[in-house]
């Protein structure tokens, strides 16, 4: 006979939830003797100070152990993980730092859980276990009734008519037991998440920290992929184009017997190959110049300023090299700003200032062009703002009509 999968899952779930409730009775009642002793001692001797101090010390000592037991019970038996968020200990313990640490740790929630809801949950768990025992007793009424001595069965008036009622009642309550145990277990889990786990604000802060780390990892992965594409283009496609241009040049130089039409076609192809190499070189430099990775932002910006058609006054003041992703974003902002100043603003000169102030890298690009640039108009400045925003940086554009245009970016550069 094959047991249906749904029934098997229900039975297994009921056994798991009932075992979870049974395992919670003793931990929930662990502190009952403490406050019962405190109440008895106070009533008998009247020395409430001694009772309160001793019971408070016992509660403080037992709370971490009971909390660890409850975390293990929830994790092992029903698969609920109670996050443990331990605040960072202050470097110097003062009254203010201790108060802030206690406010972040909130130990009173754990103490309150074990003192107040714990005993009430234990009573609820005992009630569910008692119902489960009564259900099993009713379902097996025929078996255990015939196991009784004959004299007891004969003295039990009407047991032959009562046994079917016991069995029916046991089956009825046994069918409701899985949902009852599950509802109690879920209620306990919600209460434990609220009192033993971190608060909602702490969970949100932890989530924000996780998203910040994952975003940083994503930016670094994208930057590494960009460098890989740059290397592939430089070492693969660009070299093949160079080889093609060399072969075309050799064909023109070593084949004087070519007709004028063929020589013109080869010369045109040679010129287009050289133009493609130049465009690809500019593309590779825009992705991630090799000098930026090898020698840092100062050397990369010096090369960029030398290649810019307009005169560029460059000043770089860095205490040390910043993170690679910060260098990449700063270089991209300056490169795009100088390109816009040359192609769109008709600038005659530009000025670039890169300075590290504490843990912030400040980038400022100024040109004397036509002005009128608007970062909110969906132009390339919008992409620069998003690029800077990916590092939690600030991006500002000041470009009145008639100029000058000043683009400022502030990038956090703490490692």
Secondary structure, 3 states (H helix, E strand, C coil): CCCCHHHHHHHHHHHHHHHHHHHHHHHHCCCHHHHHHHHHHHHHHCCHHHHHHHHHHHHHHHHHHHHHHHHHHHHHHCCCCCCCCCCCCCCCCCHHHHHHHHHHHCHHHHHHHHHHHHHHHHHHHHHHHHHHHHHHHHHCHHHHHHCCCHHHHHHCCCHHHHHHHHHHHHHHHHHHHHHHHHHHHHHHHHHHHHHCCCCHHHHHHHHHHHHHHHHHHHHHHHHHHHHHHHHHHHHHHHHHHHHHHHHHHHHHHHCCCCCHHHHHHHHHHHHHHHHHHHHHHHHHHHHHCHHHHHHCHHHHHHHHHHHCCCEEEEEEECCCCCCHHHHHHHHHHHHHHHHHHHHCCCCCEEEEEEEEECCEEEEEEEECCCCCCCHHHCCHHHHHHHHHHCCCCEEEEEECCCCCEEEEEEEECCC
